[in-house]
Amino acid sequence: MNHGTGKQAPKGAAATVTSADHEHHTTTARRAKFTAPSKTSPHLAPAQTDDAVLDQLFYATLDECPQCRAALLDRVASDARATHKLVDWACLIASEMYCGLPAELTEEDAAGDTRLRPSATFRRLAMKYRMQQRTTSAMYHTRQPPQCREAADTAVTLVAGLDRYWTDFLYL
């Protein structure tokens, strides 16, 4: 069944199942402006979480599906490498969009007037990314699952917002 429509998926359409009652289809991937997280950060060690879960999280965010987002964020939160991949993916995209990471993503005071309220964990990691053009695995392995979850949530929310509103997203 296709999320939100109640219709069966088109024959031959690949789907990513996130819950017992609906699926997110690759049609979401085709309309997305950005490459899915599974296709980026080849320098990172493979995550314990299947890359398809990272893509599903991105597609569920684009589809505005809170049920799937919550379940997928819970799965990602226990895997530091998956969070690493998502944060680096979001920072890369934002850096390319804004010609560098804007202060609104790295500094607490600057984020006050933006639509997105980056988590404290995401801001700290984004600051490290800004200084080094990537983060290291050690930065993630010291984080607890709730911190990884909030950083992953900020990352996919950021990219989904940029996908929908382009560079205006932070300043709407």
C-alpha positions as CSV (number, residue, x, y, z in Angstrom):
1,M,0.0,0.0,0.0
2,N,1.3,3.5,-0.9
3,H,1.6,5.8,2.1
4,G,-1.1,8.5,2.2
5,T,-3.1,7.2,-0.9
6,G,-4.4,3.8,0.3
7,K,-3.6,2.5,-3.2
8,Q,-1.4,-0.5,-4.1
9,A,2.1,0.2,-5.2
10,P,2.6,0.2,-9.0
11,K,3.7,-3.1,-10.3
12,G,7.5,-3.4,-10.3
13,A,8.0,-0.3,-8.1
14,A,10.6,-0.9,-5.5
15,A,9.4,0.0,-2.0
16,T,11.1,0.4,1.3
17,V,8.9,-1.0,4.1
18,T,9.1,1.0,7.3
19,S,6.0,-0.2,9.2
20,A,3.3,-2.9,9.0
21,D,0.7,-0.7,7.4
22,H,2.4,1.2,4.6
23,E,5.5,1.7,2.5
24,H,7.6,4.5,1.1
25,H,8.3,4.0,-2.6
26,T,11.2,5.0,-4.8
27,T,9.0,7.5,-6.4
28,T,9.9,9.7,-3.5
29,A,13.6,9.2,-4.5
30,R,12.9,10.2,-8.0
31,R,11.4,13.5,-7.0
32,A,14.1,14.3,-4.4
33,K,16.6,17.0,-5.5
34,F,19.5,15.5,-3.4
35,T,21.3,12.2,-3.5
36,A,20.2,9.8,-0.8
37,P,22.5,9.3,2.2
38,S,23.5,5.8,1.1
39,K,25.2,7.3,-2.0
40,T,27.5,9.6,-0.1
41,S,30.4,9.5,2.4
42,P,32.4,6.6,0.8
43,H,35.2,7.4,3.2
44,L,33.2,6.2,6.2
45,A,33.3,2.6,7.5
46,P,30.0,0.8,6.8
47,A,27.3,1.4,9.4
48,Q,25.7,-1.4,11.4
49,T,22.4,0.0,10.2
50,D,21.7,-0.9,6.6
51,D,22.1,2.1,4.3
52,A,18.5,1.4,3.1
53,V,17.3,2.5,6.5
54,L,19.1,5.9,6.1
55,D,17.4,6.3,2.7
56,Q,14.0,5.3,4.2
57,L,14.5,7.9,6.9
58,F,15.1,10.6,4.3
59,Y,12.1,9.5,2.2
60,A,9.8,9.3,5.2
61,T,10.9,12.9,6.1
62,L,10.2,14.0,2.5
63,D,6.8,12.3,2.7
64,E,6.1,14.0,6.1
65,C,5.4,10.6,7.8
66,P,5.9,11.0,11.6
67,Q,5.2,7.4,12.3
68,C,8.0,6.1,10.1
69,R,10.4,8.9,11.0
70,A,10.1,8.0,14.7
71,A,10.7,4.3,14.1
72,L,13.6,4.9,11.8
73,L,15.2,7.5,14.0
74,D,15.1,5.0,16.9
75,R,16.9,2.5,14.7
76,V,19.6,5.0,13.6
77,A,20.1,6.3,17.1
78,S,21.9,3.2,18.3
79,D,24.4,3.3,15.4
80,A,27.1,6.0,15.7
81,R,28.3,5.3,12.1
82,A,24.8,5.8,10.7
83,T,24.5,9.1,12.5
84,H,28.0,10.1,11.3
85,K,26.9,9.4,7.7
86,L,23.7,11.4,8.0
87,V,25.4,14.4,9.6
88,D,28.2,14.5,7.1
89,W,25.7,14.1,4.3
90,A,23.6,17.1,5.6
91,C,26.7,19.2,6.2
92,L,28.0,18.5,2.7
93,I,24.7,19.5,1.1
94,A,24.3,22.6,3.2
95,S,27.9,23.6,2.5
96,E,27.3,23.3,-1.2
97,M,24.0,25.2,-1.0
98,Y,25.3,28.1,1.1
99,C,28.9,28.1,0.0
100,G,29.9,27.0,3.5
101,L,28.0,26.1,6.6
102,P,26.0,29.1,7.8
103,A,26.3,30.2,11.4
104,E,22.6,29.3,11.8
105,L,23.7,25.6,11.7
106,T,26.7,25.9,14.0
107,E,26.1,28.6,16.6
108,E,23.3,28.6,19.2
109,D,22.6,32.3,19.1
110,A,22.4,32.5,15.3
111,A,19.8,29.7,15.0
112,G,17.2,31.7,17.0
113,D,15.7,33.4,14.0
114,T,15.6,30.4,11.7
115,R,12.8,27.9,10.8
116,L,15.1,25.0,11.7
117,R,16.3,24.7,15.3
118,P,19.4,22.6,15.0
119,S,20.0,20.4,18.1
120,A,22.9,21.2,20.3
121,T,24.6,17.9,19.2
122,F,24.1,18.7,15.5
123,R,25.5,22.2,16.0
124,R,28.7,20.9,17.7
125,L,29.2,18.3,15.0
126,A,28.5,20.8,12.2
127,M,31.1,23.2,13.7
128,K,33.7,20.4,13.6
129,Y,32.6,19.7,10.0
130,R,33.0,23.4,9.1
131,M,36.5,23.5,10.5
132,Q,37.7,20.1,8.9
133,Q,35.3,19.6,6.0
134,R,34.2,16.3,7.7
135,T,33.9,14.8,11.1
136,T,35.6,11.8,12.6
137,S,34.1,8.6,13.9
138,A,35.4,9.3,17.4
139,M,33.1,12.3,17.6
140,Y,30.1,10.1,17.3
141,H,31.2,7.1,19.4
142,T,31.3,9.3,22.4
143,R,27.6,10.3,21.9
144,Q,24.7,8.6,23.6
145,P,21.8,7.3,21.5
146,P,19.5,10.3,22.4
147,Q,22.2,12.6,21.1
148,C,22.7,10.6,18.0
149,R,18.9,10.6,17.4
150,E,18.6,14.4,17.7
151,A,21.6,14.9,15.4
152,A,20.2,12.5,12.8
153,D,16.8,14.1,13.1
154,T,18.3,17.6,12.5
155,A,20.3,16.2,9.5
156,V,17.3,14.7,7.7
157,T,15.0,17.7,8.6
158,L,17.6,20.1,7.2
159,V,18.0,18.2,3.9
160,A,14.3,17.7,3.5
161,G,13.7,21.4,4.1
162,L,16.4,22.3,1.6
163,D,14.8,19.9,-0.9
164,R,11.4,21.5,-0.5
165,Y,12.3,25.2,0.0
166,W,15.9,25.4,-1.4
167,T,18.1,28.1,0.2
168,D,15.1,29.9,1.7
169,F,14.5,27.0,4.1
170,L,16.6,28.5,7.0
171,Y,15.2,31.9,6.6
172,L,11.4,31.4,6.1
